[in-house]
Each structure stands twice: as C-alpha cells, then as structure tokens.
Amino acid sequence: MSCTSEDYDLSSIPSLISHIHTAFAEFTNKRLAEKGNFVSSHGFILYLLSQRGSMKMGDIARLINRNKSTTTVLIKKLREEGLVKEESDEKDSRMKYISLTAQGKKYNNLTTAISRELLETCYQNFSQEEKEELLRLLVKLNGNIDGTASKKIDSST
C-alpha cells in the first residue's frame, strides 16, 4: 500500500520512518528468502564484514543495532551456513573476530545486488542534491535520537 504526503504531517515523522524501515526489511527479506533462509540483518552483517574485514562481535552488534545475544544467534546461523568464520585473538582467546569465508564473499555479491536494487527503487526521481540532503538530515536526526537515548541512560544511573 502506497502512502502519500497527505497521510503524514510533521508529528508523524517517526511513524513514516517506521513504515520505511518495515518496507526495507520486507523488500530485503523477500529477496533473501529466495536464496536461502536469511533475513536483512544477515545481509547487513555480510556487507559490514565485506567492507571492514574481520570485526569483533560487539562492534557488529553496535552497527546492526542489536544486542550481543541476538548478534551471536545471527552470526551462528551465518557460521553454520559456511559464510563466516570465527577466530580467537592471539593475545586474548576470549576476544573473537568474525570474518567472511570465500563462500561468504560470493554470497555477499547477492546481498550487494539486492541492496543496489533497493537503493535504485528508493532513489527514483531524486536528484543527487536531494540524496545528499536526505542523508544529512537522517544523520542529524539519528544523532539527536542517539544523544537523547544516552542522556536518559546516563541520568538513570
């Protein structure tokens, strides 16, 4: 169901963002399901690892906006499918690093294609300047939300 600008006003921006998030996840999950039993968080983890190399579990959790236990479950699924591997730090065996396997790198090509398709869909009728302005405003909004959340946490301790 498509929404129009008449469906929203300034006070409903969080609802619109939620709607967009849900639509993104449904788009991605549908395409990932055609290729295996994966969800959008799996694709985002593969993307992060392709961009950054090996990463600590806590860093992945922070970047995908999930807690460590949820991230552990997501990584376990990827490991069972042979897409990622886990290695211990040489100096501290408690520290685990996650990285892509060769099979994970191949599968990441699929997730990259899905992401490209999603972005092409999203940016129809957008000028380059509009894309950049959208990014700037969303980063600003995210900073406000992150700042407010951390202030509430700080003030409650």
DSSP file (Angstrom, degrees, kcal/mol; ACC not computed):
  #  RESIDUE AA STRUCTURE BP1 BP2  ACC     N-H-->O    O-->H-N    N-H-->O    O-->H-N    TCO  KAPPA ALPHA  PHI   PSI    X-CA   Y-CA   Z-CA
    1    1 A M              0   0    0      0, 0.0     2,-0.3     0, 0.0     0, 0.0   0.000 360.0 360.0 360.0 127.3    0.0    0.0    0.0
    2    2 A S        -     0   0    0      1,-0.0     2,-0.3     0, 0.0     0, 0.0  -0.667 360.0-149.8 -90.9 140.6    1.5    3.3   -1.1
    3    3 A C        -     0   0    0     -2,-0.3     2,-0.2     2,-0.0    -1,-0.0  -0.760   7.1-153.3-106.0 153.9    1.3    6.4    1.2
    4    4 A T    >   -     0   0    0     -2,-0.3     3,-1.7     1,-0.0     4,-0.3  -0.725  35.8 -99.1-118.7 171.6    1.2   10.0    0.1
    5    5 A S  G >  S+     0   0    0      1,-0.3     3,-1.1    -2,-0.2    -1,-0.0   0.755 120.6  65.5 -63.3 -22.3    2.3   13.2    1.7
    6    6 A E  G 3  S+     0   0    0      1,-0.2    -1,-0.3     3,-0.0    -3,-0.0   0.719  92.3  62.8 -70.4 -19.5   -1.4   13.7    2.8
    7    7 A D  G <  S+     0   0    0     -3,-1.7     2,-0.3     2,-0.0    -1,-0.2   0.614 107.0  47.1 -78.3 -12.4   -1.0   10.6    5.0
    8    8 A Y    <   -     0   0    0     -3,-1.1     2,-0.3    -4,-0.3     5,-0.0  -0.909  55.5-179.5-132.2 154.2    1.7   12.3    7.1
    9    9 A D    >   -     0   0    0     -2,-0.3     3,-1.9     0, 0.0     4,-0.1  -0.809  53.8 -80.9-136.7-177.4    2.4   15.6    8.9
   10   10 A L  G >  S+     0   0    0      1,-0.3     3,-1.0    -2,-0.3    -2,-0.0   0.815 127.1  55.5 -59.8 -31.3    5.4   16.7   10.9
   11   11 A S  G 3  S+     0   0    0      1,-0.2    -1,-0.3     2,-0.1     4,-0.2   0.613 103.6  56.0 -78.1  -9.5    4.2   14.9   14.1
   12   12 A S  G <>  +     0   0    0     -3,-1.9     4,-2.2     1,-0.2    -1,-0.2   0.213  69.2 110.0-106.8  16.1    4.0   11.6   12.3
   13   13 A I  H <> S+     0   0    0     -3,-1.0     4,-2.8     1,-0.2     5,-0.2   0.907  77.4  54.0 -57.5 -43.9    7.7   11.5   11.0
   14   14 A P  H  > S+     0   0    0      0, 0.0     4,-2.3     0, 0.0    -1,-0.2   0.904 108.8  49.9 -58.3 -37.8    8.5    8.6   13.4
   15   15 A S  H  > S+     0   0    0      2,-0.2     4,-2.4     1,-0.2    -2,-0.2   0.906 110.8  49.0 -64.8 -41.4    5.6    6.6   12.0
   16   16 A L  H  X S+     0   0    0     -4,-2.2     4,-2.6     2,-0.2    -1,-0.2   0.917 110.8  49.8 -64.1 -43.8    6.8    7.3    8.5
   17   17 A I  H  X S+     0   0    0     -4,-2.8     4,-2.6     1,-0.2    -2,-0.2   0.909 111.2  49.9 -62.0 -41.3   10.4    6.3    9.4
   18   18 A S  H  X S+     0   0    0     -4,-2.3     4,-2.5    -5,-0.2    -2,-0.2   0.909 110.0  50.8 -61.8 -43.0    9.0    3.1   10.9
   19   19 A H  H  X S+     0   0    0     -4,-2.4     4,-2.5     2,-0.2    -2,-0.2   0.922 111.6  47.4 -60.2 -45.0    6.9    2.4    7.8
   20   20 A I  H  X S+     0   0    0     -4,-2.6     4,-2.8     2,-0.2    -2,-0.2   0.919 110.8  51.8 -63.9 -44.1   10.1    2.9    5.6
   21   21 A H  H  X S+     0   0    0     -4,-2.6     4,-2.5     1,-0.2    -2,-0.2   0.928 111.4  47.1 -58.2 -45.9   12.1    0.6    7.9
   22   22 A T  H  X S+     0   0    0     -4,-2.5     4,-2.7     1,-0.2    -1,-0.2   0.912 112.0  50.0 -62.8 -43.2    9.5   -2.1    7.6
   23   23 A A  H  X S+     0   0    0     -4,-2.5     4,-2.4     2,-0.2    -2,-0.2   0.902 110.7  49.9 -63.5 -41.1    9.2   -1.8    3.8
   24   24 A F  H  X S+     0   0    0     -4,-2.8     4,-2.7     2,-0.2     5,-0.2   0.940 112.5  47.2 -60.3 -47.9   13.0   -2.0    3.5
   25   25 A A  H  X S+     0   0    0     -4,-2.5     4,-3.4     1,-0.2     5,-0.3   0.911 112.7  48.6 -62.8 -43.6   13.1   -5.1    5.7
   26   26 A E  H  X S+     0   0    0     -4,-2.7     4,-2.3     2,-0.2    -1,-0.2   0.914 112.1  49.4 -63.2 -42.8   10.3   -6.8    3.8
   27   27 A F  H  X S+     0   0    0     -4,-2.4     4,-1.7    -5,-0.2    -2,-0.2   0.950 117.6  40.2 -58.5 -51.5   11.9   -6.0    0.4
   28   28 A T  H  X S+     0   0    0     -4,-2.7     4,-2.7     1,-0.2     5,-0.2   0.921 114.8  50.9 -67.6 -45.6   15.3   -7.4    1.6
   29   29 A N  H  X S+     0   0    0     -4,-3.4     4,-2.5    -5,-0.2    -1,-0.2   0.884 107.9  53.6 -62.1 -39.0   13.8  -10.4    3.4
   30   30 A K  H  X S+     0   0    0     -4,-2.3     4,-0.9    -5,-0.3    -1,-0.2   0.931 113.1  42.4 -61.3 -45.9   11.7  -11.4    0.4
   31   31 A R  H  < S+     0   0    0     -4,-1.7     4,-0.5     1,-0.2     3,-0.3   0.876 114.5  50.1 -71.5 -36.9   14.7  -11.4   -1.9
   32   32 A L  H >X S+     0   0    0     -4,-2.7     3,-1.4     1,-0.2     4,-1.0   0.877 105.0  58.3 -67.0 -36.1   17.0  -13.1    0.6
   33   33 A A  H 3< S+     0   0    0     -4,-2.5    -1,-0.2     1,-0.3    -2,-0.2   0.793  97.3  61.8 -64.1 -27.3   14.3  -15.8    1.2
   34   34 A E  T 3< S+     0   0    0     -4,-0.9    -1,-0.3    -3,-0.3    -2,-0.2   0.738 113.6  35.7 -67.9 -21.4   14.5  -16.7   -2.5
   35   35 A K  T <4 S-     0   0    0     -3,-1.4     2,-0.3    -4,-0.5    -2,-0.2   0.464 131.5 -42.8-112.2  -5.1   18.2  -17.6   -2.0
   36   36 A G  S  < S-     0   0    0     -4,-1.0     2,-1.2    -3,-0.2    -1,-0.3  -0.969  76.6 -58.0 162.9-174.4   18.2  -19.2    1.5
   37   37 A N  S    S+     0   0    0     -2,-0.3     2,-0.3    -3,-0.1    -4,-0.1  -0.523  84.3 125.1 -97.0  66.9   16.8  -18.8    5.0
   38   38 A F        -     0   0    0     -2,-1.2     2,-0.2    -6,-0.2    -2,-0.1  -0.831  44.1-150.7-125.4 160.9   18.2  -15.4    5.8
   39   39 A V    >>  -     0   0    0     -2,-0.3     4,-1.5    -7,-0.1     3,-1.0  -0.749  41.4 -91.0-123.2 173.8   16.9  -12.0    7.0
   40   40 A S  H 3> S+     0   0    0      1,-0.3     4,-2.3    -2,-0.2     5,-0.2   0.816 121.9  60.5 -58.6 -33.7   18.0   -8.5    6.4
   41   41 A S  H 3> S+     0   0    0      1,-0.2     4,-2.1     2,-0.2    -1,-0.3   0.882 102.7  52.7 -62.6 -36.6   20.3   -8.5    9.5
   42   42 A H  H <> S+     0   0    0     -3,-1.0     4,-2.3     1,-0.2    -1,-0.2   0.934 109.6  48.9 -61.7 -44.9   22.3  -11.3    8.0
   43   43 A G  H  X S+     0   0    0     -4,-1.5     4,-2.3     1,-0.2    -2,-0.2   0.886 110.0  50.9 -61.9 -39.3   22.8   -9.4    4.8
   44   44 A F  H  X S+     0   0    0     -4,-2.3     4,-2.7     2,-0.2    -1,-0.2   0.884 108.6  51.8 -67.6 -37.6   23.9   -6.3    6.7
   45   45 A I  H  X S+     0   0    0     -4,-2.1     4,-2.6     2,-0.2     5,-0.2   0.937 110.4  48.6 -62.6 -46.0   26.4   -8.3    8.7
   46   46 A L  H  X S+     0   0    0     -4,-2.3     4,-2.1     1,-0.2    -2,-0.2   0.909 111.6  50.2 -60.4 -41.8   27.9   -9.7    5.4
   47   47 A Y  H  X S+     0   0    0     -4,-2.3     4,-1.8     2,-0.2    -2,-0.2   0.943 110.3  49.2 -61.2 -48.1   28.0   -6.2    4.0
   48   48 A L  H  X S+     0   0    0     -4,-2.7     4,-2.5     1,-0.2     5,-0.3   0.923 111.9  48.4 -57.8 -45.5   29.8   -4.9    7.1
   49   49 A L  H  X S+     0   0    0     -4,-2.6     4,-1.9     1,-0.2    -1,-0.2   0.858 109.1  53.3 -65.9 -34.2   32.4   -7.7    7.0
   50   50 A S  H  < S+     0   0    0     -4,-2.1    -1,-0.2    -5,-0.2    -2,-0.2   0.836 116.2  39.9 -68.3 -30.1   33.0   -7.2    3.3
   51   51 A Q  H  < S+     0   0    0     -4,-1.8    -2,-0.2    -3,-0.2    -1,-0.2   0.808 129.0  26.8 -85.9 -32.3   33.7   -3.5    3.9
   52   52 A R  H  < S-     0   0    0     -4,-2.5     2,-0.3     1,-0.3    -3,-0.2   0.490  91.0-139.0-114.4  -6.0   35.7   -3.8    7.2
   53   53 A G  S  < S+     0   0    0     -4,-1.9    -1,-0.3    -5,-0.3     2,-0.2  -0.602  70.7   8.0  78.2-141.4   37.3   -7.2    7.1
   54   54 A S  S    S-     0   0    0     -2,-0.3     2,-0.3    45,-0.1    45,-0.2  -0.496  74.5-174.7 -78.2 145.8   37.3   -9.0   10.5
   55   55 A M  E     -A   98   0A   0     43,-2.4    43,-3.2    -2,-0.2     2,-0.2  -0.966  27.4-108.6-139.1 152.1   35.3   -7.5   13.3
   56   56 A K  E  >  -A   97   0A   0     -2,-0.3     4,-2.0    41,-0.2     3,-0.4  -0.523  33.1-118.4 -75.9 149.3   34.6   -8.0   16.9
   57   57 A M  H  > S+     0   0    0     39,-0.8     4,-2.7     1,-0.2     5,-0.2   0.891 113.7  53.8 -55.7 -43.8   31.1   -9.3   17.9
   58   58 A G  H  > S+     0   0    0      1,-0.2     4,-2.1     2,-0.2    -1,-0.2   0.858 107.2  51.1 -62.1 -36.4   30.4   -6.2   20.0
   59   59 A D  H  > S+     0   0    0     -3,-0.4     4,-2.1     2,-0.2    -1,-0.2   0.900 110.5  48.6 -68.2 -40.4   31.2   -3.9   17.1
   60   60 A I  H  X S+     0   0    0     -4,-2.0     4,-2.2     2,-0.2     5,-0.2   0.948 110.5  51.6 -61.9 -47.7   28.9   -5.8   14.8
   61   61 A A  H  X>S+     0   0    0     -4,-2.7     5,-2.4     1,-0.2     4,-0.6   0.909 110.7  48.3 -55.8 -45.2   26.1   -5.7   17.4
   62   62 A R  H ><5S+     0   0    0     -4,-2.1     3,-0.6     1,-0.2    -1,-0.2   0.909 112.8  47.4 -63.0 -43.0   26.5   -1.9   17.7
   63   63 A L  H 3<5S+     0   0    0     -4,-2.1    -1,-0.2     1,-0.2    -2,-0.2   0.791 115.4  43.5 -74.7 -27.6   26.5   -1.3   14.0
   64   64 A I  H 3<5S-     0   0    0     -4,-2.2    -1,-0.2    -5,-0.2    -2,-0.2   0.430 110.6-122.4 -94.7   1.9   23.4   -3.5   13.3
   65   65 A N  T <<5S+     0   0    0     -4,-0.6     2,-0.3    -3,-0.6    -3,-0.2   0.908  70.1 121.6  60.7  46.6   21.7   -2.1   16.3
   66   66 A R      < -     0   0    0     -5,-2.4    -1,-0.2    -6,-0.2    -2,-0.2  -0.919  65.7-103.8-130.7 158.0   21.1   -5.4   18.0
   67   67 A N     >  -     0   0    0     -2,-0.3     4,-2.4    -3,-0.1     5,-0.2  -0.333  38.8-103.9 -77.1 168.5   22.2   -6.7   21.4
   68   68 A K  H  > S+     0   0    0      1,-0.2     4,-2.4     2,-0.2     5,-0.1   0.857 118.6  53.2 -64.5 -36.0   25.1   -9.1   21.7
   69   69 A S  H  > S+     0   0    0      2,-0.2     4,-1.7     1,-0.2    -1,-0.2   0.914 111.4  45.7 -68.4 -39.7   23.0  -12.2   22.3
   70   70 A T  H  > S+     0   0    0      2,-0.2     4,-2.2     1,-0.2    -2,-0.2   0.907 113.2  50.7 -65.1 -41.6   20.9  -11.5   19.2
   71   71 A T  H  X S+     0   0    0     -4,-2.4     4,-2.9     1,-0.2     5,-0.2   0.889 106.2  55.3 -63.5 -39.1   24.0  -10.8   17.2
   72   72 A T  H  X S+     0   0    0     -4,-2.4     4,-2.5     1,-0.2    -1,-0.2   0.907 108.2  48.4 -59.9 -42.5   25.5  -14.1   18.4
   73   73 A V  H  X S+     0   0    0     -4,-1.7     4,-1.9     2,-0.2    -2,-0.2   0.915 112.4  48.6 -63.7 -43.4   22.5  -16.0   17.1
   74   74 A L  H  X S+     0   0    0     -4,-2.2     4,-1.9     1,-0.2    -2,-0.2   0.922 113.5  46.4 -62.7 -44.7   22.7  -14.2   13.7
   75   75 A I  H  X S+     0   0    0     -4,-2.9     4,-2.8     1,-0.2    -2,-0.2   0.889 107.9  57.1 -65.6 -39.5   26.4  -15.0   13.5
   76   76 A K  H  X S+     0   0    0     -4,-2.5     4,-2.8    -5,-0.2    -1,-0.2   0.918 106.6  49.5 -57.9 -44.2   25.9  -18.6   14.5
   77   77 A K  H  X S+     0   0    0     -4,-1.9     4,-1.6     1,-0.2    -1,-0.2   0.920 112.3  47.3 -60.9 -44.8   23.5  -19.0   11.5
   78   78 A L  H  <>S+     0   0    0     -4,-1.9     5,-2.8     1,-0.2     6,-0.9   0.875 112.6  49.9 -65.1 -37.1   26.0  -17.5    9.1
   79   79 A R  H ><5S+     0   0    0     -4,-2.8     3,-1.5     4,-0.2    -2,-0.2   0.918 108.7  51.8 -67.0 -43.7   28.7  -19.7   10.5
   80   80 A E  H 3<5S+     0   0    0     -4,-2.8    -1,-0.2     1,-0.3    -2,-0.2   0.820 108.7  51.9 -62.1 -31.1   26.6  -22.8   10.2
   81   81 A E  T 3<5S-     0   0    0     -4,-1.6    -1,-0.3    -5,-0.2    -2,-0.2   0.469 117.4-116.1 -83.9  -2.0   26.0  -21.9    6.5
   82   82 A G  T < 5S+     0   0    0     -3,-1.5    22,-0.4     2,-0.2    21,-0.3   0.699  84.0 116.9  77.9  19.9   29.7  -21.5    6.0
   83   83 A L  S   <S+     0   0    0     -5,-2.8    18,-2.1    20,-0.2     2,-0.3   0.739  74.9  25.2 -93.6 -25.1   29.5  -17.8    5.2
   84   84 A V  E     -B  100   0A   0     -6,-0.9     2,-0.3    16,-0.3    16,-0.2  -0.922  64.8-150.6-133.5 161.4   31.6  -16.5    8.2
   85   85 A K  E     -B   99   0A   0     14,-2.8    14,-2.1    -2,-0.3     2,-0.5  -0.940  10.3-139.8-129.3 155.8   34.3  -17.8   10.4
   86   86 A E  E     -B   98   0A   0     -2,-0.3     2,-0.4    12,-0.2    12,-0.2  -0.955  20.2-178.0-118.0 131.4   35.2  -17.0   14.0
   87   87 A E  E     -B   97   0A   0     10,-2.8    10,-3.4    -2,-0.5     2,-0.2  -0.978  22.8-124.8-130.5 143.7   38.8  -16.7   15.1
   88   88 A S  E     -B   96   0A   0     -2,-0.4     8,-0.2     8,-0.2     5,-0.2  -0.583  33.2-103.8 -84.2 147.9   40.2  -16.0   18.6
   89   89 A D        -     0   0    0      6,-2.6     6,-0.1     3,-0.8    -1,-0.1  -0.466  25.2-131.2 -65.6 139.8   42.6  -13.1   19.2
   90   90 A E  S    S+     0   0    0      1,-0.2     3,-0.2    -2,-0.1    -1,-0.1   0.841 106.0  37.7 -64.0 -33.5   46.2  -14.4   19.5
   91   91 A K  S    S+     0   0    0      1,-0.3     2,-0.4     2,-0.0    -1,-0.2   0.764 128.7  28.8 -90.7 -27.8   46.7  -12.3   22.7
   92   92 A D    >   -     0   0    0      3,-0.1     3,-1.9     1,-0.1    -3,-0.8  -0.862  62.4-166.8-138.7  99.9   43.3  -12.8   24.3
   93   93 A S  T 3  S+     0   0    0     -2,-0.4    -1,-0.1     1,-0.3    -3,-0.1   0.671  87.3  66.1 -65.3 -16.0   41.4  -16.0   23.4
   94   94 A R  T 3  S+     0   0    0     -6,-0.1     2,-0.5     2,-0.0    -1,-0.3   0.765  85.0  85.2 -73.2 -23.8   38.2  -14.6   24.9
   95   95 A M    <   -     0   0    0     -3,-1.9    -6,-2.6    -6,-0.1     2,-0.4  -0.690  68.2-162.8 -83.3 121.4   38.2  -12.0   22.1
   96   96 A K  E     - B   0  88A   0     -2,-0.5   -39,-0.8    -8,-0.2     2,-0.4  -0.872   6.4-158.8-110.3 138.1   36.5  -13.4   19.0
   97   97 A Y  E     -AB  56  87A   0    -10,-3.4   -10,-2.8    -2,-0.4     2,-0.4  -0.943   6.5-152.6-114.9 137.0   36.8  -11.9   15.5
   98   98 A I  E     +AB  55  86A   0    -43,-3.2   -43,-2.4    -2,-0.4     2,-0.3  -0.888  22.0 163.7-108.9 136.0   34.3  -12.6   12.7
   99   99 A S  E     - B   0  85A   0    -14,-2.1   -14,-2.8    -2,-0.4     2,-0.2  -0.962  38.4 -91.1-146.4 164.7   35.2  -12.6    9.1
  100  100 A L  E     - B   0  84A   0     -2,-0.3   -16,-0.3   -16,-0.2     2,-0.2  -0.478  30.7-143.6 -75.9 144.1   33.9  -13.7    5.7
  101  101 A T     >  -     0   0    0    -18,-2.1     4,-2.1    -2,-0.2     5,-0.2  -0.440  38.0 -96.3 -88.3 175.9   34.7  -17.1    4.2
  102  102 A A  H  > S+     0   0    0      1,-0.2     4,-1.7     2,-0.2     5,-0.1   0.906 130.6  50.1 -60.1 -40.7   35.2  -17.5    0.5
  103  103 A Q  H  > S+     0   0    0    -21,-0.3     4,-2.5     1,-0.2    -1,-0.2   0.877 107.9  53.7 -65.0 -37.2   31.6  -18.7    0.3
  104  104 A G  H  > S+     0   0    0    -22,-0.4     4,-2.1     1,-0.2    -2,-0.2   0.866 105.6  53.1 -64.4 -36.9   30.5  -15.6    2.3
  105  105 A K  H  X S+     0   0    0     -4,-2.1     4,-0.9     2,-0.2    -1,-0.2   0.890 110.3  47.4 -65.7 -38.7   32.2  -13.3   -0.2
  106  106 A K  H >X S+     0   0    0     -4,-1.7     3,-0.8     1,-0.2     4,-0.8   0.928 112.7  48.2 -66.3 -44.5   30.3  -15.0   -3.0
  107  107 A Y  H >X S+     0   0    0     -4,-2.5     4,-1.8     1,-0.3     3,-0.7   0.843 102.8  63.6 -65.1 -32.6   27.0  -14.7   -1.1
  108  108 A N  H 3X S+     0   0    0     -4,-2.1     4,-2.5     1,-0.3    -1,-0.3   0.809  92.5  63.5 -62.2 -29.0   27.8  -11.1   -0.3
  109  109 A N  H <X S+     0   0    0     -4,-0.9     4,-1.8    -3,-0.8    -1,-0.3   0.892 103.5  48.9 -60.7 -37.9   27.7  -10.4   -4.1
  110  110 A L  H <X S+     0   0    0     -4,-0.8     4,-2.2    -3,-0.7    -2,-0.2   0.938 111.2  47.6 -65.2 -47.5   24.0  -11.4   -3.9
  111  111 A T  H  X S+     0   0    0     -4,-1.8     4,-2.5     1,-0.2    -2,-0.2   0.853 109.9  54.1 -65.4 -32.8   23.3   -9.1   -1.0
  112  112 A T  H  X S+     0   0    0     -4,-2.5     4,-2.5     2,-0.2    -1,-0.2   0.907 108.0  49.5 -64.7 -41.4   25.1   -6.3   -2.7
  113  113 A A  H  X S+     0   0    0     -4,-1.8     4,-2.3     2,-0.2    -2,-0.2   0.895 110.9  49.8 -64.7 -39.5   22.8   -6.7   -5.7
  114  114 A I  H  X S+     0   0    0     -4,-2.2     4,-2.4     2,-0.2    -2,-0.2   0.922 111.5  48.8 -64.0 -43.9   19.8   -6.7   -3.5
  115  115 A S  H  X S+     0   0    0     -4,-2.5     4,-2.7     1,-0.2    -2,-0.2   0.904 110.1  51.1 -62.5 -41.4   21.0   -3.5   -1.8
  116  116 A R  H  X S+     0   0    0     -4,-2.5     4,-2.5     2,-0.2    -1,-0.2   0.914 110.2  49.4 -62.4 -42.7   21.6   -1.9   -5.2
  117  117 A E  H  X S+     0   0    0     -4,-2.3     4,-2.1     2,-0.2    -2,-0.2   0.909 111.2  49.8 -62.6 -42.2   18.1   -2.8   -6.3
  118  118 A L  H  X S+     0   0    0     -4,-2.4     4,-2.8     2,-0.2    -2,-0.2   0.929 111.9  47.5 -62.2 -45.9   16.6   -1.4   -3.1
  119  119 A L  H  X S+     0   0    0     -4,-2.7     4,-2.7     2,-0.2    -2,-0.2   0.899 110.0  52.1 -64.4 -40.4   18.6    1.9   -3.5
  120  120 A E  H  < S+     0   0    0     -4,-2.5    -1,-0.2     1,-0.2     4,-0.2   0.902 112.3  46.9 -61.6 -39.6   17.6    2.2   -7.1
  121  121 A T  H >< S+     0   0    0     -4,-2.1     3,-1.0    -5,-0.2    -2,-0.2   0.932 114.6  46.8 -65.0 -46.4   14.0    1.8   -6.1
  122  122 A C  H 3< S+     0   0    0     -4,-2.8    -2,-0.2     1,-0.2    -1,-0.2   0.878 111.9  49.2 -64.2 -39.8   14.3    4.3   -3.2
  123  123 A Y  T >< S+     0   0    0     -4,-2.7     3,-1.9    -5,-0.2    -1,-0.2   0.258  73.7 134.9 -93.4  13.5   16.1    7.0   -5.2
  124  124 A Q  T <  S+     0   0    0     -3,-1.0     3,-0.1     1,-0.3    -3,-0.0  -0.401  81.5   9.6 -57.9 136.3   13.8    7.1   -8.2
  125  125 A N  T 3  S+     0   0    0      1,-0.2     2,-0.4    -2,-0.1    -1,-0.3   0.646 100.5 126.8  66.8  17.0   13.1   10.8   -9.0
  126  126 A F    <   -     0   0    0     -3,-1.9    -1,-0.2     4,-0.0     2,-0.1  -0.883  52.5-140.9-102.8 134.8   15.8   12.0   -6.6
  127  127 A S     >  -     0   0    0     -2,-0.4     4,-2.1    -3,-0.1     5,-0.2  -0.460  30.6-106.8 -79.9 166.0   18.5   14.4   -7.7
  128  128 A Q  H  > S+     0   0    0      1,-0.2     4,-2.2     2,-0.2     5,-0.2   0.895 122.8  53.2 -59.9 -39.8   22.0   13.9   -6.3
  129  129 A E  H  > S+     0   0    0      1,-0.2     4,-2.4     2,-0.2    -1,-0.2   0.891 107.2  50.9 -64.3 -39.7   21.5   17.0   -4.1
  130  130 A E  H  > S+     0   0    0      2,-0.2     4,-2.6     1,-0.2    -1,-0.2   0.893 109.3  51.1 -65.0 -39.8   18.3   15.6   -2.7
  131  131 A K  H  X S+     0   0    0     -4,-2.1     4,-2.3     2,-0.2    -2,-0.2   0.933 112.3  46.3 -61.4 -45.5   20.0   12.3   -1.9
  132  132 A E  H  X S+     0   0    0     -4,-2.2     4,-2.4     2,-0.2    -2,-0.2   0.888 113.0  49.1 -65.9 -39.2   22.8   14.2   -0.1
  133  133 A E  H  X S+     0   0    0     -4,-2.4     4,-2.6     2,-0.2     5,-0.2   0.901 109.8  52.0 -66.7 -41.1   20.3   16.4    1.8
  134  134 A L  H  X S+     0   0    0     -4,-2.6     4,-2.6     2,-0.2     5,-0.2   0.936 111.1  47.6 -59.6 -46.6   18.3   13.3    2.9
  135  135 A L  H  X S+     0   0    0     -4,-2.3     4,-2.6     1,-0.2     5,-0.2   0.935 111.5  50.4 -59.9 -46.6   21.5   11.7    4.2
  136  136 A R  H  X S+     0   0    0     -4,-2.4     4,-2.0     1,-0.2    -2,-0.2   0.921 113.4  45.1 -59.6 -45.0   22.5   14.8    6.1
  137  137 A L  H  X S+     0   0    0     -4,-2.6     4,-2.7     2,-0.2    -1,-0.2   0.886 113.0  49.6 -68.9 -39.4   19.1   15.2    7.7
  138  138 A L  H  X S+     0   0    0     -4,-2.6     4,-2.9    -5,-0.2    -2,-0.2   0.898 110.8  50.0 -67.1 -39.2   18.8   11.5    8.6
  139  139 A V  H  X S+     0   0    0     -4,-2.6     4,-2.4    -5,-0.2    -2,-0.2   0.912 112.0  48.8 -63.0 -41.6   22.3   11.6   10.2
  140  140 A K  H  X S+     0   0    0     -4,-2.0     4,-2.1    -5,-0.2    -2,-0.2   0.932 112.6  47.2 -63.2 -46.4   21.3   14.7   12.1
  141  141 A L  H  X S+     0   0    0     -4,-2.7     4,-2.4     1,-0.2    -2,-0.2   0.918 111.8  50.8 -60.9 -44.7   18.0   13.0   13.3
  142  142 A N  H  X S+     0   0    0     -4,-2.9     4,-3.1     1,-0.2     5,-0.2   0.900 108.5  52.1 -61.0 -41.3   19.9    9.9   14.3
  143  143 A G  H  X S+     0   0    0     -4,-2.4     4,-2.5     2,-0.2    -1,-0.2   0.897 109.1  50.2 -61.8 -40.3   22.4   11.9   16.3
  144  144 A N  H  X S+     0   0    0     -4,-2.1     4,-2.3     2,-0.2    -2,-0.2   0.929 113.5  45.1 -62.7 -45.1   19.6   13.6   18.1
  145  145 A I  H  X S+     0   0    0     -4,-2.4     4,-2.6     2,-0.2    -2,-0.2   0.938 114.4  47.8 -65.6 -47.3   18.0   10.2   19.0
  146  146 A D  H  X S+     0   0    0     -4,-3.1     4,-2.3     1,-0.2    -1,-0.2   0.905 112.9  49.8 -60.1 -41.4   21.3    8.7   20.0
  147  147 A G  H  X S+     0   0    0     -4,-2.5     4,-1.9    -5,-0.2    -1,-0.2   0.895 112.0  47.1 -64.8 -40.8   22.1   11.7   22.1
  148  148 A T  H  X S+     0   0    0     -4,-2.3     4,-2.1     2,-0.2    -2,-0.2   0.911 111.9  50.3 -67.3 -42.8   18.7   11.6   23.8
  149  149 A A  H  X S+     0   0    0     -4,-2.6     4,-2.0     1,-0.2    -2,-0.2   0.912 112.2  46.6 -63.3 -43.0   18.9    7.9   24.5
  150  150 A S  H  X S+     0   0    0     -4,-2.3     4,-2.8     1,-0.2    -1,-0.2   0.862 110.1  53.8 -70.3 -33.3   22.4    8.1   26.0
  151  151 A K  H  X S+     0   0    0     -4,-1.9     4,-2.5     2,-0.2    -1,-0.2   0.905 109.0  49.0 -64.6 -40.1   21.3   11.1   28.2
  152  152 A K  H  X S+     0   0    0     -4,-2.1     4,-1.0     2,-0.2    -2,-0.2   0.898 113.0  47.1 -65.5 -39.5   18.4    9.1   29.6
  153  153 A I  H  X S+     0   0    0     -4,-2.0     4,-0.6     1,-0.2     3,-0.5   0.935 113.6  48.2 -65.8 -45.5   20.7    6.2   30.3
  154  154 A D  H >< S+     0   0    0     -4,-2.8     3,-0.9     1,-0.2    -2,-0.2   0.891 111.2  49.9 -61.9 -40.9   23.3    8.5   32.0
  155  155 A S  H 3< S+     0   0    0     -4,-2.5    -1,-0.2     1,-0.2    -2,-0.2   0.701 105.9  56.8 -75.3 -17.9   20.7   10.2   34.1
  156  156 A S  H 3<        0   0    0     -4,-1.0    -1,-0.2    -3,-0.5    -2,-0.2   0.570 360.0 360.0 -88.9  -7.6   19.2    7.0   35.4
  157  157 A T    <<        0   0    0     -3,-0.9    -1,-0.2    -4,-0.6    -2,-0.2   0.453 360.0 360.0 -95.1 360.0   22.5    5.7   36.8
